[in-house]
Amino acid sequence: MHDGSAVVVTQLAELVSNLEREETDIASGLNQLIGNGVLHVAGSQYAGITLAERSKTVINVAATHRYPILLDAIQNRYGEGPCLEAAWRHHVMHVEDLAADERWPRYRRYAIEQTPIRSVLSYELFTDHGTLAALNFYADTPHAFPDDSVELGAVFATHIALAWSMLRRQGQFRSALASRDMIGQAKGIIMERFNLDAVEAFELLTRLSQKSNTRIIDIAKSLIDNEHPLKRRER
């Protein structure tokens, strides 16, 4: 990798680190990263991230332009395309000229009719319990991506996969903290209302959950809403 690419890799690592420190939400963080990719991957004009499930449902989770969103909608409709191919079967898909590529006839037809896209670079990001994701770079001209772009795009894919995992863990951690706080509030309500200690209050919540086949967090939320009806109406 030449010196210019090495600088980009360093900047990319710093950007991922900043996302972690700033506790950025997943959508904003991914959009920052793919926007950075468009700036540095030579030939790239647009970028997006495709999420695909075994059921063949395809959605776009990040995009720098409406074209990646439209192309994912075409893939979702017909169940074929380079981004799906990258996600399900190959680590990298390089379409040098979509007009001359016959691998996905329905995707090719509607992509050419509805967008100016002619070059596509797609990278598998991750596989997770039947869900896969791909990072995609697009250009309006054929043969837009030289070998250096293919190499640097793979570096971006590695860092974006890392950032996605990190941002998801942050979201799960914040969700767990919110659930813990809500259960704590519900315990306090029970302790005050029934003159119980903290252990007894949690045991009562557990018994209610088992008896009603309802999650403890849902019971806690219902208790808090009923205790503070004004707050519920304000939301």
URFENTA-V931911 format. One record per pair of residues at least 12 apart in sequence whose C-alpha atoms are under 8 Angstrom apart, sorted by the first residue. I is the first residue (numbers start at 1). J is the second residue. If there is no record, write none. Layout:
# URFENTA-V931911
I_J ; I_J
This chain:
# URFENTA-V931911
5_152 ; 8_40 ; 9_155 ; 12_33 ; 12_156 ; 12_159 ; 13_159 ; 15_33 ; 16_159 ; 16_163 ; 19_163 ; 19_167 ; 20_166 ; 20_167 ; 23_167 ; 23_170 ; 24_167 ; 25_167 ; 25_171 ; 26_164 ; 26_167 ; 26_168 ; 26_171 ; 27_61 ; 27_62 ; 29_163 ; 29_167 ; 30_62 ; 30_160 ; 30_163 ; 30_164 ; 31_62 ; 31_63 ; 31_64 ; 33_160 ; 34_47 ; 34_48 ; 34_62 ; 34_63 ; 34_64 ; 35_47 ; 35_64 ; 37_153 ; 37_156 ; 38_137 ; 41_149 ; 41_152 ; 41_153 ; 42_144 ; 42_145 ; 42_146 ; 42_148 ; 42_149 ; 43_139 ; 43_144 ; 43_145 ; 43_146 ; 43_149 ; 44_137 ; 44_138 ; 44_139 ; 44_144 ; 44_145 ; 45_137 ; 45_138 ; 45_139 ; 45_140 ; 46_63 ; 46_64 ; 46_65 ; 46_67 ; 46_68 ; 46_137 ; 46_138 ; 46_139 ; 47_63 ; 47_64 ; 47_65 ; 47_68 ; 47_135 ; 47_136 ; 47_137 ; 47_138 ; 48_60 ; 48_61 ; 48_62 ; 48_63 ; 48_64 ; 48_68 ; 48_69 ; 48_135 ; 48_136 ; 48_137 ; 49_61 ; 49_62 ; 49_63 ; 49_133 ; 49_134 ; 49_135 ; 49_136 ; 50_62 ; 50_72 ; 50_83 ; 50_84 ; 50_133 ; 50_134 ; 50_135 ; 50_136 ; 51_131 ; 51_132 ; 51_133 ; 51_134 ; 52_84 ; 52_87 ; 52_131 ; 52_132 ; 52_133 ; 53_130 ; 53_131 ; 53_132 ; 54_130 ; 54_131 ; 56_76 ; 56_79 ; 57_76 ; 58_72 ; 58_73 ; 58_75 ; 58_76 ; 59_72 ; 59_73 ; 59_76 ; 60_72 ; 60_73 ; 67_115 ; 67_117 ; 68_138 ; 71_111 ; 74_107 ; 74_110 ; 74_111 ; 75_107 ; 78_106 ; 78_107 ; 80_104 ; 80_106 ; 80_107 ; 81_104 ; 81_107 ; 81_108 ; 82_94 ; 82_95 ; 82_104 ; 82_120 ; 82_122 ; 83_122 ; 83_123 ; 83_134 ; 83_135 ; 83_136 ; 84_134 ; 86_122 ; 86_123 ; 86_124 ; 86_134 ; 87_123 ; 87_124 ; 87_125 ; 87_126 ; 87_132 ; 87_133 ; 87_134 ; 88_124 ; 88_132 ; 90_124 ; 91_123 ; 91_124 ; 92_121 ; 92_122 ; 92_123 ; 92_124 ; 93_120 ; 93_121 ; 93_122 ; 93_123 ; 94_119 ; 94_120 ; 94_121 ; 94_122 ; 94_150 ; 95_118 ; 95_119 ; 95_120 ; 95_121 ; 96_118 ; 96_119 ; 96_120 ; 96_142 ; 96_143 ; 96_144 ; 96_145 ; 97_118 ; 97_119 ; 97_141 ; 97_142 ; 97_143 ; 98_112 ; 98_117 ; 98_118 ; 98_119 ; 98_120 ; 98_142 ; 99_112 ; 99_118 ; 116_140 ; 117_138 ; 117_139 ; 117_140 ; 117_141 ; 118_138 ; 118_139 ; 118_140 ; 118_141 ; 118_142 ; 119_138 ; 119_139 ; 119_140 ; 119_141 ; 119_142 ; 119_143 ; 119_144 ; 119_145 ; 120_136 ; 120_137 ; 120_138 ; 120_139 ; 121_136 ; 121_137 ; 121_138 ; 121_145 ; 121_150 ; 121_153 ; 122_134 ; 122_135 ; 122_136 ; 122_137 ; 123_135 ; 123_136 ; 123_153 ; 123_154 ; 123_157 ; 124_157 ; 125_157 ; 125_158 ; 125_160 ; 125_161 ; 126_161 ; 135_157 ; 179_217 ; 182_217 ; 182_220 ; 182_221 ; 182_224 ; 183_216 ; 183_217 ; 183_220 ; 183_221 ; 185_220 ; 185_224 ; 186_220 ; 186_221 ; 186_223 ; 186_224 ; 187_201 ; 187_202 ; 187_205 ; 187_220 ; 188_201 ; 189_223 ; 189_224 ; 189_227 ; 205_219 ; 205_220
